[in-house]
């Protein structure tokens, strides 16, 4: 598993959803990163689409960060931390798409559109206490006028992000080692996959989950104490008109 860093970038892309297209090219040297600074996304694509990831890494070195939940890397283009996100696809892991990004605090790229927060509720509690979770790692595509806009937020691996999370304190029910929670948000995701990690594995990026389970119709995950959970939600593109957007988002929950 690739190394993850706690560096966050927000990418706003107007006129194109966050998707990719394939490509191929004859062998020739990869353009240096310095040659790409100041170019548009289309101009950069002309220079690197089709190159294998190994060739990119050989020419550019270690990326600033690797994307979690997507096959891609982020490289720094200049000292102001303008970034270039490179996406790979296919068996050869060739470059299929690129996106330029700005620093997260660049107000010119701000948007009110992003992946929604989710609310967890203990289904056995009479008070139905709410626990709200936001995502720092998502792709979200939505319409802005007659055009499509895509937003990407790149975050750390769940076991690193968990360090700074407020824990969800689970109630104790006699005879049960878990608590069932409902998931709700607006719009509701098409499906949610829950990955379970031990809390003892905090900061371990090479750790495999203890278990995973996908939920589609009834979003009722069973949570245990002393765990780190990643809730990976997906909104299908086919539901764009109904939901107002589509994409994926990762939510991290720490239980005690």
N, C-alpha and C positions, 0 to 999 in steps of 0.2 A: 504493500500500500504506500502511496506517495506521502511525502511529508506535507503537513498542513501548518500554516502560520496564522497567527491571530491578527491578520490584516484585512480590513473590510473595505470593499469598493462598491459603489453604487453606479450602475450603468443604465443610462436612459437612451434608448435607440428609437428614433422616430421613423415611421414609414416602413418598418419591417418587424414581424414577429421574431422571437428568439428561436430560430430553427436553422438548419444547415443544408448544404447541397454538396454533392460529391464532386470530385475532380481528380485529374491526373496530369502528370507532366513528365517530360523527358528529364533525365538527370542533368542538373547543373547546380552550381553553388547556391546555397540559401543566402538571400540578401541579408546584410548586416542589420541589426536593430537600428543603428544610427541612420541608415538609409531610409527607414520607414517613418521616422519622425516627421510630422507635417503632412503626411499623405492622408488621403481619405480611405475609408474602409474598402471601397471598390479598387483603389489603386494598390492597396496592400494585398488584397485577394489575388490580383493579377500576378503578384510576385511570389506568393507562397502557397496558394491552393495546390493540393496534391502532394506536397512534400510529406514524408513520413515523420512521425514524432521524434524518432531517433536522430534524424538529420537536423531538425529544429533545435533539439537539445545540444547537439554537437556544435552547432553554429552559435547559439545564443547563451549556452550555459544553463545554470539552475534557474527555474522560474521564481518569481516573487512568491507565488503560491499556486497550488493545484486546486482545481475546483472540486468541491465535495458534492457527490450525487450526479456529476456530469463529467464526461471525458474531455478535459481541457486544462490549459495552464494560463496563468497571467504573467506577463512580462512588463517591466517598467521601461517606458520609452524615453523619459527625460527626468531631470532632477526635480521637476515639479510633481513627479509621480503620476504623470499621465500614463495610463496602462493600456496594454493590448492583450485582449483575451483571445486565445487560439483554441478552436474546437477540433477534435479528431473524430474520425469515424471509419468504419470498415475493418476488415481483418488486419490490414496493414497499419492501422491507426494513422491515416493520412489527414492532413489539414482539410476540413470541409467548410469552415466558416471562421470569420474573425469579427471582433467587435472592439471598438475603442471605448475607453472609460475615462472618467474624471474622478478626482478625489470625492469622497462622500460628502464633504462639506462645501462642494461647489454648488452654489445656489442656482446657477444657470441650468443645472440638470435636475432640479428638484421636481417632484411630481407627487400628487396626492394619491396616485394609484400604486398599490403594492399588494402582496399576498395578505389575505385577511388574518386576523388573530383567531385563535380557537379557544373555546371555553370547555373545561372539563367539569362534570358534575357527578358526585357520588350518587348512584341511583338508589341506594338503600337509605340515604340520609333524609330525615324528615324536613330538614332545612334546605337541602339541595344546594349546599355552599358551592360557589363558583370559583374556579381557578383558571385565570386567563393566561394564555401562552402566546407570545409573538414569535415570529420567525426572523432570523437574521441571515437566512440562507435560502434564497428562492429565485425562481424565474416567473415573471408575470407578464402576460400579453393582454392588451386591451385596446379598444377603439378610441381614438381621439379625433373626433370629427369623422371624416371619411377615410382616415388612415389608421394603420395599426402601429402601436407603440409597444416596445418591449423593455422591461426593467429587470435587471439582474442584481441581486445582493449576494456576495460570496462570503461565506462564513467559515469558521473552523470546524474540525471534526467534532461530533457530538461529545466525545469524552473530554475534549478541551473546553468546549463551550459550557459544559456542565459545571465547571468550577465556579462560575459566577452566577449560577442560577439559584433563585430562592427555592428551597425544597417544598415539595408537596407532602404535607403530613397526612399519612393514611390513618383512618380510624381503624380500630380493632374490632372485628366481628368474630364471635365465638365459632370455632370449627372451620374457619376459613383462613387460608394463607394469602388471599388476594382480595382486592376491592375492585368492583366493576364500576367503571366511569362511562358516562355518555360523552360524546364529542359533538359539539355544535359550533357552527360559524356561518357567516353570510358572505358569499354563497357556500352551500354545503359542497364538500369535495366529492368527486366520483368514487374515490376509494382512498383508504388510509392503510399503509403498511407500518406495523409497529415492530421496531427492533429493540431487543432487550439486552442490556449490558449490566455487569456487576459494578457496583459503585467502587469496588476495590481496584478497578481498572482505569480510574481517572487518569487522564493525560496519556493514555496508551493508544496511539494511532494505528498499531498493527493488530489490535485485538478484534477477534471475530465475535459477533453477537451470540449470546446464549441461546436465543430463539428469535424467530420472526413469524409474524402472522398478518395476513392481509384481510381487511374488512371492507365490504362494499355496501351492503344494504343496511345492516344494523351496525353502527359505529360504536361498539361497546367493548373496548379493550379491558382486560383484566390486569391490574397493576399490583406489583408486590413491593414491599419495603426494601430499602437498601439497593435500589436499582437506578440505572440511567436508561431512559427510554428515548428513542428517536421516533417521532411520529411523522412519517413521510407521506404527505397528502398530495393528491393529483386531481386536477380539474381538466376534464377532456375538452379538446378544441371543439368537438361537436356541440358542446353546451355553451358556446360563446355567447349566443344571442340571449339565452336565459340567464347566464351568470354574469355577463358583462366582462368576462375575462377568462383566460385559461392559463395553466402552467403547473408548476410544482413548488412545494415548500416543505422545509424541514423544521420540525419543532422539537425542542429538547426539554424533557421533564425529569427532574431528580426527585426520588421518593425517599421518605424516611418514616 
